[in-house]
Amino acid sequence: MRGALLFPIVVDKIVDNSADSRPEDRLREAIVTGRFQPSERLVETDLTQVLGVGRSAVRTALARLEHEGLVEHERHRGARVRLVEAQEAVEILEARAVLEGLSARHAALRATPEDVEGLRGILDEMRRRLDAGDLLGASDENAVLHRTLLEISAHGTAARLIATLKYQLVRFQYRTIMLPGRSERSFGEHKAIVDAVAAGDPDAAQTAMRTHLSHVAEALRGAVE
């Protein structure tokens, strides 16, 4: 882990061709994709070069990411990427279970036949990757399914809160999928969610989602003990 290491003297700019890209968006992306590691210091002068903006914009970006839980400030030492410990990760998953259960409920109420077809297509791809032994690819499809359910639900408040929680779990992203037997159980849990949404059953969809994420929390707890 790079921990408290400073940025190298020569730094590359984080490039984003989107006209709407903000410094905090680019810095967030760099953190969640692992360019900046947990506990690594975020030095303002270096970030001005990395982000290609002034110090005022860097401070604003750091303040916003601190609010999201991705960055923390240490007295007399400045900002660093916040390290999420395993117990906090379990708590985050427990909170997500409630919020994503709500979104699954709304998805069941709103899903069109085309939406259901799309969800089943994601399940099919997940199944294909599992059969090929591609556990990381299956985990990526897992994320696609959760994101698609959020989009179908159209619950903006839940989506914003869930996004913030997900950012903090990046270093645990693939931890549980590698546990023996967990990938198949996860597939069955996702199928139950999609089946409930397809049936237009909001109670079953909410329960299935909360059950799934509760099992993920239990698996993570077991993986780090």
PEBEL-V642540 format. One record per residue. N is the residue number from 0. RES is the residue in one small letter. NEAR is the number of other C-alpha atoms within 10 Angstrom. Layout:
n: <N:N>
res: <RES:RES>
near: <NEAR:NEAR>
//
This chain:
n: <0:1:2:3:4:5:6:7:8:9:10:11:12:13:14:15:16:17:18:19:20:21:22:23:24:25:26:27:28:29:30:31:32:33:34:35:36:37:38:39:40:41:42:43:44:45:46:47:48:49:50:51:52:53:54:55:56:57:58:59:60:61:62:63:64:65:66:67:68:69:70:71:72:73:74:75:76:77:78:79:80:81:82:83:84:85:86:87:88:89:90:91:92:93:94:95:96:97:98:99:100:101:102:103:104:105:106:107:108:109:110:111:112:113:114:115:116:117:118:119:120:121:122:123:124:125:126:127:128:129:130:131:132:133:134:135:136:137:138:139:140:141:142:143:144:145:146:147:148:149:150:151:152:153:154:155:156:157:158:159:160:161:162:163:164:165:166:167:168:169:170:171:172:173:174:175:176:177:178:179:180:181:182:183:184:185:186:187:188:189:190:191:192:193:194:195:196:197:198:199:200:201:202:203:204:205:206:207:208:209:210:211:212:213:214:215:216:217:218:219:220:221:222:223:224>
res: <m:r:g:a:l:l:f:p:i:v:v:d:k:i:v:d:n:s:a:d:s:r:p:e:d:r:l:r:e:a:i:v:t:g:r:f:q:p:s:e:r:l:v:e:t:d:l:t:q:v:l:g:v:g:r:s:a:v:r:t:a:l:a:r:l:e:h:e:g:l:v:e:h:e:r:h:r:g:a:r:v:r:l:v:e:a:q:e:a:v:e:i:l:e:a:r:a:v:l:e:g:l:s:a:r:h:a:a:l:r:a:t:p:e:d:v:e:g:l:r:g:i:l:d:e:m:r:r:r:l:d:a:g:d:l:l:g:a:s:d:e:n:a:v:l:h:r:t:l:l:e:i:s:a:h:g:t:a:a:r:l:i:a:t:l:k:y:q:l:v:r:f:q:y:r:t:i:m:l:p:g:r:s:e:r:s:f:g:e:h:k:a:i:v:d:a:v:a:a:g:d:p:d:a:a:q:t:a:m:r:t:h:l:s:h:v:a:e:a:l:r:g:a:v:e>
near: <8:12:14:14:12:12:16:8:7:9:12:11:12:15:11:13:6:7:6:8:11:15:24:19:15:16:21:22:15:14:21:18:13:12:11:20:21:22:19:21:24:23:15:18:11:18:23:18:16:19:21:16:13:14:15:11:18:23:17:13:20:26:18:16:20:17:12:17:17:24:25:21:16:9:7:6:10:12:21:23:23:20:19:18:13:17:13:13:21:20:13:18:24:18:18:23:25:20:20:25:26:22:29:33:26:24:30:27:19:16:20:15:10:9:18:20:14:14:24:17:13:18:22:14:15:25:18:14:18:18:12:11:11:13:17:16:16:25:22:14:19:19:13:16:21:16:15:16:25:21:15:19:22:14:15:12:10:18:18:10:15:22:13:15:19:15:18:23:21:17:18:14:15:14:14:23:21:13:13:9:10:15:20:14:14:20:19:14:19:21:17:18:29:25:19:23:29:22:15:19:18:23:17:20:29:26:19:25:28:25:17:22:22:19:20:21:22:15:17:21:16:11:13:11:7>
//
